[in-house]
Amino acid sequence: MDLTLRLESHREAAHLFGSRDRNLRLLRERLGVAVHARNGTLRIEGETGAVETASRCLGRALDRIRSGEELAPEAFERLLELEARAPDPARAAVASVLAPALEGLRVRSAGQASYVETILSHELSFAIGPAGTGKTFLAVAMAVRALREGEVRRICLVRPAVEAGEKLGFLPGDIQAKVNPYLRPLYDALNELLDYDQVRRYLEREIIEIVPLAYMRGRTLNRAFIILDEAQNTTPTQMLMFLTRMGEASRIVVTGDLTQVDLPKGQKSGLRHAQRLLGRVPGIAFVTLSKADIVRHPLVTQIVEAYERG
């Protein structure tokens, strides 16, 4: 098997390869793969399992480099150890929760595999990345898995009702009708993972709740899998309020895209603030997804790249 990885710059290649190509030598020695760098591409050849492991390791390393992190030699070696030892449980965990019609679906990038592994191993995790990288869907999938495995008793899906250039007051209906459009993506994710009747029963019995962020104040959730989606549209005060809802034996996943903040001009994003304050707190993990992890229509990647160029 062979696989080609495209690099974006000489600087990126230098960081990825390591001093005197140390990281590439490590891949050759540990996995027995052949690695060839040429004209901005990295070609990996060898047995299928070894090539896939090398690809996932390099993908996770690139995610760190592109997010601005320094990739120390020991960090790359640790990534390789993790990928070589246990890449499959994370993929199987996602596959096991999918509805029969979607059984063939798997995590489709190194970043997504890292995201799932992080959810499995941390009680509080953040996923930051552009649209189309599966942040919400994978979080909901892992919540359904946890519910089915008896790890939690309920799922709570939360979104801030922030206007993206529109005004809530102009929408028809009562307050519930006004906020429902903001919660629709969470219903969509559930309906892909579970059949309609099951979703309806879970909602009626409050095993699954889908609520606006403002309704979370004053609550404590025990034995729950709690997801805050579109977290870039929280304020720092709202983010603190949400994170402190975490009760006994609960798990929280926070997702957001810092390039799509819809808060009023001058208002600080609670997600960015949390990233700065909590990035080094033990037990809390941040995963950065990139355009390489986009799994929607191919044009979505091109659209994200065009907007990044300005």
C-alpha positions in Angstrom: 0.0 0.0 0.0 1.1 3.6 -0.6 -0.3 6.9 0.5 0.7 10.5 -0.3 0.4 13.4 2.1 0.6 16.9 0.8 2.3 19.6 2.9 1.5 23.3 2.8 5.0 24.9 3.2 8.7 24.2 3.8 8.3 25.4 7.4 5.6 22.8 8.0 7.7 20.1 6.4 10.7 21.0 8.6 8.7 20.9 11.8 7.0 17.6 10.8 10.2 15.8 9.7 12.2 16.9 12.8 15.9 17.7 13.2 17.8 15.8 10.5 14.6 14.0 9.6 14.5 12.3 13.0 10.7 11.7 12.8 10.8 10.1 9.4 13.6 7.8 10.5 11.5 6.8 13.5 8.6 5.9 11.3 10.9 3.7 9.1 12.5 2.0 12.2 9.3 1.4 14.2 6.9 0.6 11.4 9.1 -0.7 8.6 7.6 1.8 6.1 9.4 3.6 3.3 9.0 7.4 3.5 9.9 9.7 0.6 9.7 13.5 0.7 9.6 15.4 -2.6 8.1 18.6 -4.0 5.9 19.3 -1.0 4.6 15.8 -0.7 5.3 12.9 1.6 4.9 9.4 0.2 4.5 6.4 2.5 4.9 2.8 1.3 4.6 -0.5 3.1 2.1 -3.0 4.6 -1.4 -1.6 4.8 -1.6 -1.5 8.7 1.8 0.1 9.0 1.0 2.8 6.3 -2.3 3.6 8.0 -0.6 3.9 11.4 2.1 6.2 9.9 -0.6 8.3 8.2 -2.6 8.8 11.4 0.5 9.7 13.4 1.6 12.3 10.8 -1.9 13.6 10.5 -2.1 14.2 14.3 1.4 15.8 14.2 0.3 18.1 11.4 -2.8 19.1 13.4 -0.6 20.2 16.3 1.8 22.1 14.0 -1.0 23.9 12.1 -2.6 25.0 15.4 0.7 26.6 16.4 2.0 24.1 18.8 5.7 23.1 19.0 6.2 19.4 18.1 9.0 18.2 20.4 10.8 14.9 19.5 9.3 13.1 22.5 5.8 14.4 21.5 6.1 12.8 18.0 7.4 9.6 19.6 4.4 9.5 22.0 2.0 10.1 19.1 3.5 7.1 17.2 3.2 4.9 20.3 -0.4 5.8 20.8 -1.3 5.1 17.1 0.7 1.9 17.0 -0.8 0.6 20.2 -4.5 1.4 20.0 -5.9 3.0 16.8 -8.8 0.6 16.4 -10.9 1.1 19.6 -11.6 4.7 18.8 -12.8 3.8 15.3 -14.9 0.9 16.6 -16.5 3.1 19.3 -17.9 5.4 16.6 -19.0 2.5 14.3 -20.8 0.7 17.2 -23.3 3.5 17.7 -24.3 4.1 14.1 -27.8 3.1 12.8 -27.8 0.1 10.5 -28.1 2.3 7.4 -24.8 4.0 8.4 -22.8 1.0 9.6 -20.2 1.5 6.8 -19.4 5.0 8.1 -16.1 5.4 10.1 -14.0 8.3 11.3 -12.5 9.6 8.1 -9.4 11.5 9.2 -6.6 11.4 11.7 -8.1 14.5 13.4 -11.4 12.8 13.8 -9.8 9.7 15.3 -7.9 11.9 17.8 -11.1 13.6 18.7 -12.9 10.3 19.4 -10.0 9.0 21.5 -10.0 12.3 23.5 -13.7 12.0 24.3 -13.1 8.4 25.5 -10.2 9.3 27.7 -11.3 12.7 29.2 -14.3 13.8 31.2 -14.1 17.3 29.7 -12.9 17.9 26.2 -13.1 20.8 23.7 -13.2 20.4 19.9 -12.3 23.5 17.8 -12.4 23.5 14.0 -14.2 24.7 10.8 -17.6 23.7 9.6 -17.9 20.1 8.2 -15.3 18.4 10.3 -17.9 16.3 12.2 -17.5 18.1 15.6 -21.2 17.9 16.5 -22.0 14.5 14.9 -19.1 12.7 16.5 -19.9 14.2 19.9 -23.5 13.1 19.6 -22.4 9.6 18.4 -20.2 9.2 21.4 -23.0 10.4 23.7 -25.3 7.7 22.2 -22.6 5.1 22.7 -22.2 6.1 26.4 -26.0 5.9 26.9 -26.2 2.4 25.3 -23.3 1.2 27.3 -24.8 2.4 30.6 -22.1 4.8 31.3 -24.6 7.7 31.6 -28.4 7.9 32.2 -29.2 10.7 29.9 -27.9 13.0 27.2 -28.1 16.8 27.4 -27.5 18.7 24.1 -27.1 22.4 24.5 -26.8 25.4 22.1 -26.7 29.2 22.6 -29.6 30.9 20.8 -27.5 33.7 19.2 -28.7 35.5 16.1 -26.5 35.1 13.0 -27.4 38.4 11.5 -31.1 37.8 12.2 -33.4 38.9 15.0 -35.3 36.4 17.2 -38.1 38.9 17.6 -39.0 38.7 13.9 -39.5 34.9 14.0 -43.1 33.7 14.6 -44.4 31.8 17.6 -43.7 31.7 21.3 -40.1 31.5 22.8 -39.9 27.7 22.2 -40.8 28.2 18.6 -38.2 31.0 18.3 -35.3 28.9 19.7 -36.1 25.6 17.9 -34.3 26.6 14.7 -31.1 27.1 16.7 -31.4 23.5 18.0 -32.3 21.9 14.7 -28.7 20.6 13.9 -28.8 18.6 17.1 -32.0 16.9 16.1 -30.5 16.2 12.7 -27.5 14.4 14.3 -29.8 12.3 16.5 -32.0 11.4 13.6 -29.0 10.0 11.7 -27.9 7.9 14.6 -31.3 6.6 15.9 -34.6 5.9 14.3 -37.3 8.6 14.5 -39.5 6.7 17.1 -36.6 6.1 19.4 -35.6 9.7 19.3 -39.2 10.7 20.1 -39.4 8.2 23.0 -36.1 9.4 24.5 -37.2 13.1 24.2 -40.6 12.3 25.8 -39.0 10.5 28.7 -36.2 13.2 29.0 -33.5 10.6 28.5 -32.4 13.1 25.8 -32.8 16.8 26.3 -32.2 19.5 23.7 -32.1 22.9 25.4 -31.0 26.5 24.8 -28.0 27.4 26.9 -29.9 30.0 29.0 -32.1 27.2 30.4 -29.1 25.5 32.0 -28.6 28.0 34.8 -29.1 26.5 38.3 -28.9 22.9 37.2 -26.5 20.1 38.2 -26.4 17.1 35.9 -25.3 13.7 37.3 -24.6 10.6 35.2 -25.1 12.7 32.0 -23.3 13.2 28.7 -23.5 16.9 28.1 -22.6 18.6 24.8 -22.3 22.3 24.2 -22.5 23.0 20.5 -21.6 26.3 18.7 -19.7 27.3 21.9 -17.9 30.2 20.0 -21.2 32.1 20.6 -21.1 31.9 24.4 -19.8 34.7 26.5 -17.1 33.9 29.2 -19.8 34.2 31.9 -22.1 31.8 30.0 -19.2 29.3 29.5 -18.4 29.3 33.2 -22.0 28.8 34.0 -22.2 25.8 31.6 -19.0 24.1 32.7 -20.0 24.2 36.3 -23.2 22.2 35.6 -21.1 19.1 35.5 -22.2 16.7 38.2 -21.1 13.3 39.4 -20.1 10.7 36.7 -20.8 13.2 33.9 -18.9 13.9 30.8 -18.8 17.2 28.8 -17.9 17.9 25.2 -17.7 21.5 24.0 -17.6 22.2 20.2 -17.1 25.4 18.2 -15.7 27.2 15.3 -13.8 30.4 16.2 -14.0 31.7 12.6 -17.8 31.9 12.9 -18.5 34.0 16.0 -21.9 35.7 15.9 -21.6 37.7 19.1 -22.1 41.5 19.1 -19.0 43.4 18.0 -16.5 43.8 20.9 -18.0 40.8 22.9 -15.4 38.2 23.9 -16.0 34.6 22.9 -16.4 32.3 25.8 -14.7 29.5 23.8 -11.6 31.5 23.1 -11.5 32.6 26.7 -11.8 29.0 27.9 -9.0 27.9 25.5 -6.7 30.4 27.0 -7.6 29.7 30.7 -8.0 25.9 30.6 -5.6 24.8 28.0 -3.1 23.6 30.6 -5.5 22.3 33.2 -4.9 18.6 33.9 -7.8 16.4 32.9 -9.1 18.9 30.3 -8.3 18.3 26.6 -8.4 20.5 23.5 -8.6 19.0 20.0 -8.0 21.2 17.0 -9.6 20.0 13.8 -8.5 21.5 10.4 -9.8 21.7 6.9 -8.0 18.4 6.3 -10.8 16.8 8.5 -13.7 18.3 6.5 -16.0 15.4 5.4 -18.9 17.3 3.8 -19.1 18.1 0.0 -15.6 18.7 -1.4 -16.6 22.3 -2.2 -16.8 23.0 1.6 -13.0 22.6 1.8 -12.5 25.0 -1.0 -14.9 27.5 0.5 -13.1 27.4 3.9 -9.7 27.9 2.1 -11.0 30.8 0.1 -12.3 32.6 3.3 -9.0 31.9 5.1 -7.2 33.7 2.2 -9.6 36.6 2.6 
